[in-house]
């Protein structure tokens, strides 16, 4: 049997398959479907210092090879998460990563301070990249100076490893990645959703109330893979890949591109067993290819420095 273990910022995970924030609830909701201890890690639904009601319905609309969402980070708030969800999560052997969100720097830090005092959390994933809110979020991940500011401040008070989740909705993710790494990020999660739009030809209006929304699913996989590939050649800290991963082959591609672990997101909506199937698929793949450790795959694809820059043909 191959060794599927991976290590990120001092935390050892039994395998590199995690669930992505916003797609797996607080983890508790899936406990009756399969043994959550089979997962490498669970990234819980984004948490804020105070509860957030989220955006008005409708919030989801199907798209070819994916979906658009405008949930708006609805959550019960960090205090209720600690009281109502964390006690069960502590009973699991699977590490729990708390995704943290704020509209302002003060709100990010307030949420971290609340979570700092609770046991049962392995790391924080700082979400500076959500496109589904009216303020905050993506502002931080589109400006390297703001990225550095929020990451440095968060790192300064965090009692746990700090992952930073980045947005593809900027000119160059690698610039933002460098800023996050220089500010003290322990790992990076790439990528969040891609801004998109769906229009109703009968009403002639956007299908979602806020218009623009986050596109996820297989449609964004080549974008996510590209940014993982390029960022892996830019920073020295671990990368967790996410974006359109729905199969074992998808997961392996991200590992080859330089991710040390992956997150399954949209696939959870139509196949709650998707992450578990990928774990099993990795075991089979490694056995078939005589791979003793899944970490042999990480970064095995040609490094970005050997690939000429892409130029569009006019």
Long-range contacts (C-beta under 8 A, 24 or more apart in sequence): 1-283, 1-287, 2-282, 2-283, 2-286, 2-287, 2-291, 2-292, 2-293, 2-294, 3-292, 3-293, 3-294, 3-295, 4-40, 4-279, 4-282, 4-283, 4-286, 4-293, 4-294, 5-293, 5-294, 5-295, 6-40, 6-260, 6-261, 6-294, 6-295, 7-260, 8-123, 8-161, 8-163, 8-186, 8-187, 8-238, 8-240, 8-260, 8-261, 9-123, 9-161, 9-162, 9-163, 9-186, 9-187, 9-237, 9-238, 10-161, 10-186, 11-95, 11-122, 11-123, 11-161, 13-40, 13-41, 13-95, 13-261, 14-40, 14-93, 14-94, 15-39, 15-40, 15-279, 15-282, 15-294, 16-40, 16-251, 16-255, 16-259, 16-260, 16-261, 16-262, 16-282, 16-294, 17-251, 17-261, 17-262, 17-264, 17-275, 17-278, 17-279, 17-282, 18-42, 18-43, 18-97, 18-240, 18-261, 18-262, 18-263, 18-264, 18-275, 19-43, 19-263, 19-264, 19-265, 19-268, 19-275, 20-242, 20-263, 20-264, 20-265, 20-268, 21-45, 21-46, 21-97, 21-99, 21-125, 21-127, 21-165, 21-263, 22-46, 22-69, 22-71, 22-73, 22-99, 22-265, 23-264, 23-265, 23-266, 23-268, 23-269, 24-268, 26-81, 26-85, 26-89, 27-85, 27-89, 27-92, 27-96, 28-85, 28-88, 28-89, 30-272, 31-88, 33-272, 33-273, 34-272, 34-273, 34-276, 36-92, 36-94, 37-92, 37-93, 37-94, 38-94, 38-276, 38-279, 39-94, 39-275, 39-276, 39-279, 40-94, 40-95, 40-261, 40-279, 41-94, 41-95, 41-96, 41-97, 41-122, 41-261, 42-89, 42-92, 42-94, 42-95, 42-96, 42-97, 43-97, 43-98, 43-99, 43-125, 43-263, 44-81, 44-85, 44-89, 44-96, 44-97, 44-98, 44-99, 45-75, 45-99, 46-73, 46-75, 46-99, 46-100, 46-101, 46-127, 46-130, 47-75, 47-77, 47-78, 47-81, 47-98, 47-99, 47-100, 47-101, 47-111, 47-115, 48-73, 48-75, 48-77, 48-78, 48-100, 48-101, 48-102, 48-107, 48-111, 49-77, 49-78, 49-102, 49-107, 49-110, 49-111, 49-114, 50-77, 51-75, 51-76, 51-77, 51-80, 52-77, 55-132, 55-209, 55-210, 56-209, 57-209, 58-207, 58-208, 58-209, 59-208, 61-198, 61-207, 61-208, 61-213, 63-196, 63-198, 63-215, 63-217, 63-219, 64-219, 65-217, 65-218, 65-219, 66-215, 66-216, 66-217, 66-218, 66-219, 66-220, 66-244, 66-266, 67-215, 67-216, 67-217, 67-266, 67-269, 68-196, 68-197, 68-198, 68-207, 68-208, 68-213, 68-214, 68-215, 68-216, 69-132, 69-193, 69-213, 69-214, 69-216, 70-132, 70-208, 70-209, 70-210, 70-212, 70-213, 70-214, 71-132, 72-132, 72-133, 72-210, 73-101, 73-127, 73-130, 73-132, 73-133, 75-101, 78-111, 78-114, 78-115, 79-114, 82-114, 82-115, 82-118, 86-118, 86-120, 86-121, 89-120, 90-119, 90-120, 95-122, 95-123, 96-120, 96-121, 96-122, 97-121, 97-122, 97-123, 97-124, 97-125, 97-163, 98-123, 98-124, 98-125, 99-124, 99-125, 99-127, 99-165, 100-124, 100-125, 100-126, 100-127, 100-154, 101-127, 101-130, 101-136, 101-137, 102-136, 103-133, 103-135, 103-136, 103-137, 104-136, 105-149, 105-150, 105-153, 107-136, 108-150, 108-153, 108-154, 109-153, 109-154, 109-157, 112-154, 112-157, 112-158, 113-157, 116-157, 116-158, 116-159, 116-160, 121-160, 122-160, 122-161, 123-160, 123-161, 123-162, 123-163, 123-186, 123-187, 124-154, 124-158, 124-160, 124-161, 124-162, 124-163, 125-163, 125-164, 125-165, 125-189, 126-150, 126-151, 126-154, 126-162, 126-163, 126-164, 126-165, 126-185, 127-165, 127-192, 128-164, 128-165, 128-166, 128-167, 129-165, 129-166, 129-167, 129-169, 129-191, 129-192, 130-167, 130-192, 130-193, 130-214, 131-167, 131-169, 131-192, 131-193, 131-195, 131-212, 131-213, 131-214, 132-193, 132-210, 132-213, 132-214, 138-167, 138-169, 141-166, 141-167, 141-169, 141-170, 141-176, 141-192, 142-167, 142-169, 142-170, 142-176, 144-175, 144-176, 144-178, 144-179, 145-179, 147-176, 147-179, 147-180, 147-183, 148-179, 148-180, 148-182, 148-183, 149-183, 151-179, 151-180, 151-183, 151-184, 151-185, 152-183, 152-184, 155-183, 155-184, 155-185, 156-184, 161-186, 161-187, 162-186, 162-187, 163-187, 163-188, 163-189, 163-240, 164-188, 164-189, 165-189, 165-190, 165-192, 166-190, 166-191, 166-192, 166-227, 167-191, 167-192, 168-192, 168-194, 168-220, 168-223, 168-224, 168-227, 168-243, 169-194, 169-195, 173-227, 173-230, 173-231, 174-227, 174-230, 174-231, 174-234, 174-235, 177-231, 177-234, 177-235, 178-234, 178-235, 181-235, 181-236, 181-237, 185-237, 186-237, 186-238, 187-237, 187-238, 187-239, 187-240, 187-260, 188-231, 188-235, 188-237, 188-238, 188-239, 188-240, 189-239, 189-240, 189-242, 189-263, 190-224, 190-227, 190-228, 190-231, 190-239, 190-240, 190-241, 190-242, 190-243, 190-259, 191-220, 191-223, 191-224, 191-227, 191-228, 191-242, 191-243, 193-220, 194-220, 194-223, 216-243, 216-244, 216-265, 216-266, 217-244, 217-246, 217-265, 217-266, 217-267, 218-244, 218-246, 218-266, 219-244, 220-244, 221-245, 221-250, 224-254, 225-253, 225-254, 225-257, 228-254, 228-257, 228-258, 228-259, 229-257, 229-258, 229-301, 229-304, 230-304, 231-258, 232-257, 232-258, 232-259, 232-299, 232-303, 232-304, 233-258, 233-303, 233-304, 233-305, 234-304, 245-278, 246-271, 246-274, 247-278, 247-281, 248-277, 248-278, 248-281, 248-282, 248-284, 248-285, 250-278, 251-278, 251-281, 251-282, 252-282, 252-285, 252-297, 255-294, 255-297, 255-298, 255-300, 256-297, 256-298, 256-299, 256-300, 256-301, 257-299, 257-301, 258-298, 258-299, 258-301, 259-298, 260-295, 260-298
